[in-house]
Amino acid sequence: MIIYRDCISQDEMFSDIYKIREVANGLCLEVEGKETSFTKESYKKYIKDYMKAIKARLEEHKPERVKPFMTGAAEQIKHILANFKNYQFFVGENMNPDGMVALLDFREDGVTPYMIFFKDGLEIEKCRLPSLEETPKVISSTMEHVLLKLNAG
């Protein structure tokens, strides 16, 4: 399993159990949180500050991504603002105002929802499930931990 985290708030945004598709020439991920709301003006202020934070992070960790990100982000933000009324806005469980806001829209059928995330604003964490051979040890260890907690309480 792969977990995608917001690199600023560290909230888990989504995992690979959902269908994920790259859009906007690989700038964003579209995924089929918690809802928040924006006016067009408040979103402009938020996205300006968020882009600055992502740019600073990229300059530090992935300088080769700064120019493609900033160019692509400007185009994507124009598209978002032009279609602003179509979107619903979602944040991670911490509701960190500095973290990523995911955008929800619907396909042309008006029924099928999808979400958009700025890919450069995510950290990817791979989780490994125990193998069949390891499973009894994991269960035993978990049961032991639960029993110790029950006995301590």
DAZI-V58439 format. One record per run of one state. SS is the DSSP state (A for helix, B for strand, O for the rest). FROM is the first residue (numbers start at 0). TO is the last residue. If there is no record, write none. Layout:
BEGIN
ss: <SS | SS>
from: <FROM | FROM>
to: <TO | TO>
END
This chain:
BEGIN
ss: <O | B | O | B | O | B | O | B | O | B | O | A | O | A | O | A | O | B | O | B | O | B | A | B | O | A | O>
from: <0 | 1 | 6 | 11 | 15 | 19 | 23 | 27 | 31 | 33 | 36 | 39 | 61 | 62 | 82 | 83 | 86 | 87 | 91 | 101 | 106 | 112 | 118 | 121 | 126 | 131 | 152>
to: <0 | 5 | 10 | 14 | 18 | 22 | 26 | 30 | 32 | 35 | 38 | 60 | 61 | 81 | 82 | 85 | 86 | 90 | 100 | 105 | 111 | 117 | 120 | 125 | 130 | 151 | 152>
END
